Amino acid sequence: MSFFEKQSAAFKGTLASAASKLSNPMSVKAASLAPPSPSPSAASDGATPTPTAKRKREAHPEVYSQPQLTGYGVDVKSHMKFAVDFLKARGVAKSMKDIIDHLSVRGTTDEHKQELAEGLRGHPRVEWRPDTSLSEQTWRTGSYNYRPVVPGVTDATSLLAFLQRKSDASSLAVRDLKDGWPECEDTLARLETQHRILVTRTNRENFPRHVWLDDASLHHAIQPEFQAMWRRVQLPSVDDMHRKLSSVQLKPTSEDPRKMAAAANKPKVQKKRASKRGGKQTNVHMTHLLQDYSNLRR
């Protein structure tokens, strides 16, 4: 076989193999849908995301609808609230530096700290005392103290003095008293036994609710023999008491027993149930057809 014949036979074999591949449609579709193989440079690069890693990230998307917990907060009003609670818990005067250290806001701007100081100075529950040794006051100077609802009342003497200064007969709420004096209940109980104050208490827990000023000189002890004489007095019946009070045109505090007995003996009348039929009648034009004519039968 000559050289040209060998070249022609090899070319015909190549055409036959190519024709067999093109005749199978599944191999062509699979070849067209197969992803391209990554290049060696892309496979060696760790930063290039693979299709599997991309699907994992898309399967769990990050949710941005809920805010993250930020602790104390970043606005001045939040810091002011925590600062007032800090002054109330300590009970002593604190400087602006102590408040800033407690709130952990040293990293904030001076404008933020200045706004916090000005807000505390105008707060109704905070008392600001300027530094008398300085001729000019800034937001850094002075001391801050908690101002309770009832200022200056922290013991029995100051409580009695505050009640004596009252110009009306209104009571002092124990809730307001505890704002600046949380442990006042023992002192109130002691003053009550000494008849120096009047205390109203709750029915269940027996907690003090309101306080008035009392006068111990008006309290007189009754001798036991007079108490025994009072117990031996024959009191009239409830019917006679009610009739005697009514005869002198005095209104009894209780209900008339005769009326109560008559109401108890009165038989109960069962009420008739109201008809539930209601609504607007819409078939007025058919009234003559809906009437009962059975009585006209022969």
Phi and psi in degrees as a GROMACS rama.xvg file:
@    title "Ramachandran Plot"
@    xaxis  label "Phi"
@    yaxis  label "Psi"
@TYPE xy
-78.8681  173.86  SER-2
-66.8831  -39.5766  PHE-3
-68.1538  -34.594  PHE-4
-67.1093  -36.2486  GLU-5
-65.2471  -40.8624  LYS-6
-65.5816  -37.8706  GLN-7
-68.9698  -39.489  SER-8
-66.5884  -39.3027  ALA-9
-65.8865  -38.2187  ALA-10
-67.1659  -40.2989  PHE-11
-65.0407  -37.0949  LYS-12
-64.7881  -36.9915  GLY-13
-66.3058  -40.78  THR-14
-65.7585  -36.657  LEU-15
-66.1785  -42.4342  ALA-16
-67.0826  -37.5486  SER-17
-67.9821  -36.5446  ALA-18
-67.4798  -35.7463  ALA-19
-66.9256  -36.0397  SER-20
-70.5555  -40.005  LYS-21
-71.941  -22.3119  LEU-22
-75.8787  -18.016  SER-23
-94.9321  108.542  ASN-24
-70.2273  -28.3802  PRO-25
-68.5099  -37.375  MET-26
-67.6665  -34.8682  SER-27
-67.8909  -41.8988  VAL-28
-66.2498  -40.0956  LYS-29
-66.3275  -37.6955  ALA-30
-68.191  -34.2326  ALA-31
-75.4134  -30.4218  SER-32
-88.1629  -12.6311  LEU-33
-69.2254  133.589  ALA-34
-68.4582  150.058  PRO-35
-69.025  142.333  PRO-36
-72.628  135.253  SER-37
-66.7475  149.94  PRO-38
-74.2502  159.342  SER-39
-59.086  -34.8854  PRO-40
-69.8876  -38.2371  SER-41
-70.9084  -35.1409  ALA-42
-69.3215  -32.7241  ALA-43
-77.8672  -18.3067  SER-44
-82.7717  116.626  ASP-45
-73.2207  -22.2877  GLY-46
-78.1137  -17.6  ALA-47
-76.2089  119.694  THR-48
-73.958  138.252  PRO-49
-86.5125  159.775  THR-50
-58.996  -34.6218  PRO-51
-67.1923  -42.6339  THR-52
-66.7392  -34.7556  ALA-53
-66.3373  -39.6125  LYS-54
-66.7124  -34.2831  ARG-55
-66.3343  -39.85  LYS-56
-68.013  -36.3664  ARG-57
-76.4274  -18.6641  GLU-58
-72.4784  -29.2101  ALA-59
-125.671  79.6442  HIS-60
-71.7145  150.224  PRO-61
-78.1647  134.838  GLU-62
-95.1159  128.487  VAL-63
-110.866  11.3689  TYR-64
-77.9795  -26.5876  SER-65
-102.828  133.021  GLN-66
-74.1729  153.764  PRO-67
-82.2071  153.176  GLN-68
-72.1974  127.105  LEU-69
-116.066  11.2091  THR-70
77.5209  -123.004  GLY-71
-66.9949  -33.092  TYR-72
105.894  165.789  GLY-73
-117.686  -6.76806  VAL-74
-89.0285  162.109  ASP-75
-69.016  -35.3172  VAL-76
-65.8658  -36.6562  LYS-77
-65.557  -44.8902  SER-78
-63.7023  -34.7745  HIS-79
-66.4414  -40.8254  MET-80
-62.3998  -45.3321  LYS-81
-68.8801  -31.3541  PHE-82
-68.2527  -40.6591  ALA-83
-64.8844  -41.2432  VAL-84
-63.929  -36.1443  ASP-85
-65.2362  -43.952  PHE-86
-67.0713  -36.1047  LEU-87
-68.607  -38.5048  LYS-88
-71.6047  -35.7507  ALA-89
-77.4435  -40.5091  ARG-90
76.3257  6.12067  GLY-91
-128.962  164.348  VAL-92
-69.1469  141.097  ALA-93
-130.583  146.68  LYS-94
-84.5741  170.741  SER-95
-66.5317  -30.5397  MET-96
-66.3534  -40.1462  LYS-97
-63.9536  -39.1466  ASP-98
-67.5269  -41.6998  ILE-99
-64.8644  -40.7227  ILE-100
-65.8567  -36.9288  ASP-101
-68.7327  -38.7057  HIS-102
-81.4007  -9.37455  LEU-103
57.2577  49.0607  SER-104
-118.423  29.7639  VAL-105
-65.3033  -26.4705  ARG-106
-82.8172  -3.01706  GLY-107
-78.9977  171.195  THR-108
-75.7542  162.437  THR-109
-66.4636  -30.5225  ASP-110
-64.8077  -38.7958  GLU-111
-65.5939  -43.6267  HIS-112
-66.5747  -39.1684  LYS-113
-65.0707  -40.3607  GLN-114
-65.571  -36.0796  GLU-115
-64.9821  -42.3957  LEU-116
-65.0775  -42.5162  ALA-117
-66.5427  -35.2378  GLU-118
-67.3702  -38.4084  GLY-119
-68.3546  -34.7068  LEU-120
-69.2915  -26.616  ARG-121
-96.227  4.1941  GLY-122
-76.7128  136.344  HIS-123
-68.3104  -19.8789  PRO-124
-101.525  12.452  ARG-125
-127.476  135.708  VAL-126
-112.832  122.798  GLU-127
-103.785  128.858  TRP-128
-114.793  117.917  ARG-129
-70.644  159.905  PRO-130
-81.4453  111.963  ASP-131
-70.9678  -16.3926  THR-132
-80.0843  -7.98746  SER-133
-109.759  142.848  LEU-134
-82.6951  -25.0559  SER-135
-128.386  130.857  GLU-136
-100.206  139.083  GLN-137
-122.242  -176.749  THR-138
-71.6243  -14.008  TRP-139
-87.5304  -17.8917  ARG-140
-94.0655  167.617  THR-141
86.5088  172.83  GLY-142
-126.367  156.146  SER-143
-122.666  135.124  TYR-144
-135.158  148.781  ASN-145
-77.3216  135.194  TYR-146
-107.489  106.889  ARG-147
-73.2525  172.179  PRO-148
-65.9695  -39.1981  VAL-149
-111.7  91.506  VAL-150
-72.8489  145.304  PRO-151
79.8342  2.18254  GLY-152
-103.685  105.073  VAL-153
-134.456  -0.0567362  THR-154
-153.03  -178.148  ASP-155
-66.2996  -39.3009  ALA-156
-65.4932  -45.9122  THR-157
-68.2774  -30.2375  SER-158
-68.1414  -45.3848  LEU-159
-64.7374  -37.2389  LEU-160
-66.8093  -37.9626  ALA-161
-66.3857  -41.4244  PHE-162
-68.2234  -33.2232  LEU-163
-71.2263  -28.5203  GLN-164
-78.3676  -11.2074  ARG-165
-67.165  133.934  LYS-166
-94.3739  -2.19413  SER-167
-129.494  178.578  ASP-168
-96.8083  17.7309  ALA-169
-71.9031  157.065  SER-170
-89.3767  166.785  SER-171
-106.935  119.852  LEU-172
-71.7997  131.907  ALA-173
-66.8129  -27.9669  VAL-174
-62.1949  -43.0463  ARG-175
-68.8276  -33.7918  ASP-176
-67.3806  -36.2064  LEU-177
-72.4724  -14.3531  LYS-178
-62.4388  -34.8795  ASP-179
-113.108  -6.36747  GLY-180
-142.168  79.3835  TRP-181
-64.9983  -32.8979  PRO-182
-98.6799  49.6266  GLU-183
-94.2479  -6.92452  CYS-184
-68.0929  -38.7518  GLU-185
-63.9281  -40.5644  ASP-186
-67.2492  -38.5409  THR-187
-64.1591  -40.203  LEU-188
-65.2885  -38.3321  ALA-189
-68.1495  -42.5003  ARG-190
-68.389  -28.8345  LEU-191
-69.8295  -40.157  GLU-192
-67.5443  -26.0397  THR-193
-85.1298  2.10295  GLN-194
58.871  39.0208  HIS-195
-103.616  -18.4917  ARG-196
-139.859  156.229  ILE-197
-107.352  133.969  LEU-198
-128.804  130.163  VAL-199
-100.343  141.008  THR-200
-127.14  163.74  ARG-201
-74.4422  157.446  THR-202
-74.6406  -40.8549  ASN-203
-86.3326  -59.7604  ARG-204
-84.9143  -11.9317  GLU-205
59.7518  36.1321  ASN-206
-85.4523  142.65  PHE-207
-69.17  139.207  PRO-208
-117.001  -47.5008  ARG-209
-136.368  153.946  HIS-210
-131.401  136.662  VAL-211
-125.958  163.592  TRP-212
-82.4122  135.766  LEU-213
-119.877  160.879  ASP-214
-117.653  114.99  ASP-215
-67.7843  -23.2395  ALA-216
-70.4457  -18.4987  SER-217
-86.7709  -4.9263  LEU-218
-91.4418  120.972  HIS-219
-124.366  134.286  HIS-220
-84.0827  134.482  ALA-221
-92.9367  132.059  ILE-222
-65.9261  148.896  GLN-223
-60.6392  -32.7014  PRO-224
-67.3017  -35.1356  GLU-225
-70.3213  -34.196  PHE-226
-64.8749  -39.2048  GLN-227
-67.1048  -37.6318  ALA-228
-63.8871  -38.5858  MET-229
-66.4471  -35.6969  TRP-230
-72.1033  -24.3375  ARG-231
-82.7871  -7.60471  ARG-232
-69.8994  130.846  VAL-233
-82.2275  111.559  GLN-234
-83.052  145.453  LEU-235
-68.0705  163.005  PRO-236
-71.0495  169.863  SER-237
-66.7287  -36.3156  VAL-238
-65.8126  -44.4832  ASP-239
-66.6448  -38.3396  ASP-240
-63.8229  -41.8995  MET-241
-68.1812  -38.9671  HIS-242
-69.7361  -39.2156  ARG-243
-68.7014  -37.7993  LYS-244
-67.9797  -39.0008  LEU-245
-68.671  -32.0981  SER-246
-68.0799  -28.8746  SER-247
-98.4117  17.2324  VAL-248
62.4757  39.5813  GLN-249
-110.555  137.417  LEU-250
-86.1397  118.496  LYS-251
-68.1011  152.715  PRO-252
-78.9854  -20.4939  THR-253
-105.482  168.231  SER-254
-77.9824  152.686  GLU-255
-63.3005  121.204  ASP-256
-62.4235  -31.2446  PRO-257
-66.2442  -39.545  ARG-258
-68.0865  -37.3323  LYS-259
-65.2654  -39.2972  MET-260
-68.6866  -38.9055  ALA-261
-65.999  -37.9501  ALA-262
-68.4556  -32.2667  ALA-263
-72.3031  -34.7957  ALA-264
-83.5716  -11.9811  ASN-265
-70.8865  127.343  LYS-266
-67.4404  144.983  PRO-267
-79.7344  131.362  LYS-268
-97.2885  123.231  VAL-269
-75.1543  125.023  GLN-270
-76.3901  142.642  LYS-271
-75.9397  140.464  LYS-272
-74.0598  134.314  ARG-273
-73.0185  145.73  ALA-274
-69.1082  136.012  SER-275
-89.6368  -1.25753  LYS-276
-71.9753  134.242  ARG-277
-164.36  -174.805  GLY-278
100.735  169.805  GLY-279
-90.5465  131.588  LYS-280
-81.2657  124.12  GLN-281
-103.24  -15.7245  THR-282
-102.902  50.9332  ASN-283
-67.1628  -33.5677  VAL-284
-69.9363  -11.1972  HIS-285
-109.39  19.775  MET-286
-63.5904  -39.7079  THR-287
-68.0677  -23.1714  HIS-288
-84.6653  -23.2862  LEU-289
-92.6  -1.3399  LEU-290
-73.9036  154.97  GLN-291
-90.29  114.632  ASP-292
-109.974  23.2337  TYR-293
-68.7465  -24.1073  SER-294
-74.5871  -10.3608  ASN-295
-91.687  0.649895  LEU-296
-69.4822  147.763  ARG-297
